[in-house]
Amino acid sequence: MNMGSKSLNLSEGRLAQILAEKITALQVFLDGSEDNKTLIKLMEGLYPSEIAYLIQHLSEDHRHQCVMRLKDQFNAEILLFLSPSLRREVTNCFDISELSKILMHLESDDALIILRDLEEGQHQEVLRYFPSEKSRFFSERLRYPQYTASGLMQSEVLVFPDHWKVFQALEHMRSCHTPRFYDVFVVDASRRFLGAIELSTFVKCQEQETLSEIMTRNVHAIPMDWRQEEITFMFRLYELISAPVIDTASRIIGVITVDDVMRVIEDKVAEDFMHLGGIHASDFHETVRKTSLGRLHWLMITVIDVILISLVIQYFEAVLYFKQGLTVLMPIAAAMGGNSGMQAATVAIRALTTRDLNTLNMVRFLWKEVSVSWFNGGLFGLGLGGLAFLWFKDVRVALVLGGAVLFNMLWAGIAGTLFPIGIARLSGDPALSSGPLLTTTTDVLGYGLFLGLSYLVFRL
């Protein structure tokens, strides 16, 4: 199952249809034939990403059957394109020796992704089948924090001493087994980082020039303890293709390339999207039991929210009894506040992720959101208050609804900005924690404001 010219043609714009036809044909074949050679030929020439797409759309039984029958031809890169839950399911089809054999063909950063996804303790069993040097290397890498530069980097890196000439570096590059590189890095005698040279520069230079003469010195190196968010920000800010990772003594220990950063960005976007819904990770391929248990915490927060709302309504029960028409209008203020708050929170979370929001512009951003909420709250408060007046022919009802909408939307703008900022300052995840806090406060405050204003207006 090597990559080749038979790969599906993406330029035709019919990828989904072609893959659907492939999936149907594969299912029919798995049900009706046990000819492994024909199955291998069916998969031959497809990219690992395409094979992963086919595998993940098969039923569980078909998936297991397909992987088991393709064991001898299985490309480890396929695992990188599967979701974590499916990745574990597929790796469980292999015994430890088989799994270690296919992982040894991956680049170090990719192999590390698979190893980290294995069940606790299982990666040590896999590493026993690795050569001793490789086993020690991965054991050390697994101790690095996962979401830092040291956990993200690729260890296969081209490093040359500064006194080498261009022809020496070119000869080494021709004979080395480094799988993919965009820059080479120059170091001193103590392996401390000095600069970098783009591959295009080698083509333009004289072979007798020394690397210290042609290298770029003003190159951004990444400390090994930097978090992934800082790395992606730096790549975006300086439009990098690759960057060296250095230890505390400025020695090069690895390199991070743009494909690694793109994977981090994709994972972060997916994670934040899931967190806004109160889900820690995608459960699309999980079992019913695990999916159900994973969503319970969010539903429990919702239960607490509605109980608090019920207590607020019960407290002002006399107001509703006195003016029963208010019951129809009660949800409006809470709904407007919730939507307004989520707009502000989404913008704040996005700005925090991209580092657009920081201590330099925090007050300005807060003031802008307060101004927007005040304007929108006044606009919708006036409009909804006018509709309430036309409906009930009572100016007091209009004042209650208009005031509740205005003040709840104002609070929603403030909370939608401050909650993500405060949670981020406390090293929490604003995408996961802001939603429940915001929803609870805007709902409770929306009902409380509406009923409280009703009590004041109709009892005075």
N, C-alpha and C positions, 0 to 999 in steps of 0.2 A: 504494500500500500504506500508506495513512494509518490511524492509529488511529481507530476508530469504534464505532458501536453494534452492529456485527455480531460483535464480539469474543466469543470463547468464554466461556460462563457458568461461572465458577469455583465458584459457590455450589451447583451441582448435585452436586458430588462425583464427577463422571465425567470429569474433565479428561484423565486418561491414556487412557481408552477413546476419547474424542472425538478426541484428537490422533492416536492410532493409526489411527483410521478416516480422518482427514485425510491421514496419511502414505501409507496404502495407495491412497487415491484419487489423490493427487498422483503417485505412482509409475506407476500405470496411465495417467494422463493424459499424463505425459511420454513414455511408451513408445508411445502410440497417437495423439497429436495434436501438431500444431505451431502451433496457434492461440494466439498470445501474448495476445490480448485475453481469451480465456476463462481463461487461466492467471492473468492479473492480477486478473480478477474473482474467481477462486477464493481469492486471497490478500487481497482487499480487505476492509478492516475489522478485520483481525487486528492485535494488538499486535506491536511489533517482537520482543518476547521470545517470543511464540508462533510467529512466522515463523522465528526462530532455532532454536527447538525442532524445527520441521519440517525445516529444512535439515540440521541436524546428525544427524538420524536417516535421512537418505537415503544411498544408496550414493554412492561417490565420483563415479561417472559421472553419476548422477541429480542430485547436488548441483551439479556443474559446469554441467550442462545447465540446471538451474533458475535459477541465478544469471545465466548468460549471457542467458537469455530474459527476465529481469526487470531487466536493466541500467538501462533508462530510468526505471524506477519504484522503484529500490532505495533503501530508507531506511537511512541510515548507522547509525542506532541499533541495527539488527539486529546489527551487528558487535560491539557491546558485550556481547551475551549469548552469544557463541560462545566456546569455549575458545581459548586463544592459538594452538594449532596449526591449528585449523579457521579461525580468523580470518585467518591468513596464507594459507591455501589459498584462501579466498574473495576476499581482496584481490588475489591474483594473477590473478583473472579479469578485473580491470580494468586498463586502461592508466593511466599516470601522470596524464594530464589528467582522465580519468573519476574516478579515486580522489580527486584533489584537490577536484573539484567536489562530491562527496557529503560529504567531510569538512568543508567550509566551513559546512555546515548544523548541525554539532554544537556544543555548548557547549565552551568552551576545555579544561576538564579531561577531557571525554570524547574530544575530538579528540586530545588529548595521549596518551591511552591507546593509541589506534590507531597514532599516529605512532611511539611507542616500540616497538610490536610489529613494525614493518616491518623488513625486512632492512637491515643496516648500509649507510648511504649513500643508501638509497632515500627516506628521509624528506626529505632535502635536495632531491631531484628533485621530490617532491610540492610542497614549499614554493615552488618556482619559479613555480608556477601560482597561488599565493596573492597577494592584493594586497600591496604592499611592506611596509606597516605590519604586517599580520598575519603576514607571513613573518618579519619581524624579531622580532616578539613570540614566535612559536613557536620560532624558533632559540634565543632566549635561554632560554625555558622548558626546552628539551631539554638545556641545559647544567646545569640544576638537578639535584641528586641525586634519583633516582626515588622513594626511600622516605622522603622528608622532607616537611615541610609545603609547601615551595615546589614540590615535584613533584606534590603531591596537590591543591593548591588550585585553585579556580575564579577566574579573573581578573575575570569580570563581577560587580562588586560595587557596591552603592549607597553612596556616601560624600557626606555633606552638611557644609557648614561650620556651626560651632556657633551663628553669629548668625542663621541662617535661621529663618524662622517656619514653623509647621506647614503653612500653606496653600501656601507655596512648595515645600516638600518633596513635598506631595501632587501638585501640578501636574507636578513633574518625574517622579515615579513613573508618572503616567498616560502620559507621552510617551516614557519611556525604553524601550529594547529589552532590558533585562536579563531573561534567560529565566525565572529562578526565584529568589526570595529570601524569607527569613523575618524578617530583621532588616535595619535600615539602620544605618550607623555614622557617628558624628559626629567631626569632626576640627577641629583649629585651622588657623590660616593657613598653617602649614608642613606640613599634611596628617598631623600626628601624631595618633594615636588618642586620643580622649577618652572615648568611651562608645558605647552602643548603644541603639536603640529598637526594641521589638517592634512588628510591624504592628498588633497589637490595640490598642496604646497610642495610635496615631494616631486610631483611631476614637473614642476616649474624650476626646481633648484638644480644647481650643479652638483654632481656626485661627490666632489671633493670638499664641499662645504661641511662644516661641523654643525651638529644639531643645535648647539647653543647659539649659533649665528642666525638660524632661520626660525627658531621657536618663538611662539607668542608668549610673553611673560605675564601679561595681564589676563590671566585665565582664572575663572571662578571654580575653586575646589570646594567640595562638600564635606564638612566634618561628619564623622561616622555616626554621631548621635543626633543628627538632624532628623526631625520628623518628616513624614512624607509630604505633609502640607507645605512645609518650607521648601522642599525640593521642587515640587510642582510649580510653586510660585517663582522660584529662581529660573527654571527652564522657560517658563512663559515670559518672564521679564527680559531675559537676555537671548531668547530664541535659540536655545542650545540644542545640539544633536546628541552630545554626550558630555559627561563631566566626571572628573576623577573623584574618588572618595578617599579621604586622608584620615589617619589616626591622630592622636593627640600630639605626636611628634612630627606631624606634617609628612609622614611617609604614606605613599600610595598603597592602598589595600584592595582597591577594586574600581569599578567604573559603573556608572548608571547611564543607560542609553534612553533615547526618546521613546522606544517601544515600551520600556518599563514604566515610564512616566504616564504614557497614554493609558496603560492598564490601571494604574493607580487612580487616574482621573475618572475613568469609566466606573471603577468599583466605588469610588467616593460619590459620584452622581447617583448611582443606583442605590447606595446605602442611604444617602440623604432623602431620596425619594421614598424609600421604604419607611424611614424613620418618621417622616411627616404623617404617615398612616399608622404609626405606633407599632411597626413591625421591624424586628432587628435585622432580618435578611429575607431575601425572596424564599418563599416556601412553595413555589410552583411545583417542584418535583418531590416535595416531602410527603410522608405518609399522613393519613387523616389524623392520627393520634398526635403526631409531632406538630402538625399545623395547628390543631386545636389548642394544644397546650401553649404554643408560642404566641397565640393571640389573646390568651386569657387576661394578661396583665393590663392590656389596653381596655378591654371590656370592663374590668374591675374599676378602672379609673372612671369610665363612663357611668358605672353604677353609683359611685361616690358623687359624681357630678349631679345626676338626676335626683339623688336623695337630698342633696343640699338645696336644689331648686324646689323640691317638694316641701322642705322645711320652710323656705322663704314664702312660698305660696300659702302654706298653712298659717304662718304668722300673720299674714295680711288677709286672712279668709273673710273677715268682716267687711273689708273694702269690696271684695268681689261680690259678696252677698248684697251689699248696698247698691252696687252698680254692675249688674251682671254682664252688661255689654263689653266691659273691659276685658273679659276672658278671651274674646276674639282677637284682641290686639296684643295680648301679652307676649307672644313669641317674637314679635317683630324686632324689638330693641335688641334682644339677645342674638338673633340671627344676623342683624346688621353689624353688631359689634364683633361677632365671631368671624365673619367674612373679612371685615376691615382689618382685624388683628392678624389674620393669616396672611393677608397681602403684605403688611408691614414686616411680619416675621420672615416670610419667604425672601423678601429683598434683603433683610438683615443677615439671614443665614448665608445667602449667596455672596454677599459682600464680605462676610467674615471668611468664607472659604477661599475666595479669590484674593484676600488681603486688601481689598479696596477700602474696607472699614477698619480703622485703627484709632489709636489715641489722638492722632492729629485732627481727625475730622468727625470724631464721635459726637461732640456737642452739636455740630452743624447738622449732622444727619438726624439726630434726635429732634432738633428744632424743626427741620423740614417735615418729618413724619407727623409731629404735633400740629404743624400748620395745615398739612394735607388733611389730617383727621378732623381738625376744627372746621375746615372749609367743607369737606364732604359731609361731616355730621350736621352742620348747619343747613346744607342744601337738602339732604334727605330728611332731616328733622322738619324743615319747613314744608317739604312736599308731602311727607306722610302725615304730618299734623293737619295739613289742608284737606287731605283725603278723609282723615278721621272726622273732621268737622262736617264735611259734606255727607258723610255716612251717618253720623249720630246727631248732627245738628246741635252740638254742644261744644263751646269753645274750651271748656275745661278738659275734655277728652283730648282735644287737639294739643293743648299745652302739655298734658302729661306725656303723650306719645312723642311729640316733637322733642321735649326736654330729655326723655329717656334715651332716644336715639342719638341725640347730640352728645350727651355726656358718656354714653357707653362707647360710642365710636371714638371719642377723644381718649378714653382710657385704653381702648384696644390699640390705638396707634402708639401710645406710650409703652404699654406692656409688650406689644409685638416687637418693639425695638429693644427695650431694656432686658427682657427675659433672655433672648439669644446672647446678648452681649455679656450679661451677668453669668450665664451658664458657661460660656466660653472662657471667661476669666477664672472660673472655678475648675477649669480643665474638664468640664463635662461636654457632652455632645448636644449642641443647641438644637439640632434637627430632631433628635429623639425626645428631648425633655421640654422644649418650648411649647409644642402642641398641646399636651395635656394641661399644663399650667394655664396657657392662654385660653383654651376652651372652657375650663372650669371657671376662671375668673370672669370672662365675658358673659357666660351663661348666667351665673349666679348674680353678677352685678346688673345684667340686663333686666332680669326679673325683679331684683331688689329695687333698682331705680324706678322702674315702671310702677310697681306697687307702692313704693315709698312716696313717690310724687302723687300718686292717686290718693293716698291717705291724706297728705297735706292739702291737696287742692279740694277734695270733697269733704274734708272734715273742718276746714277753716271757716 
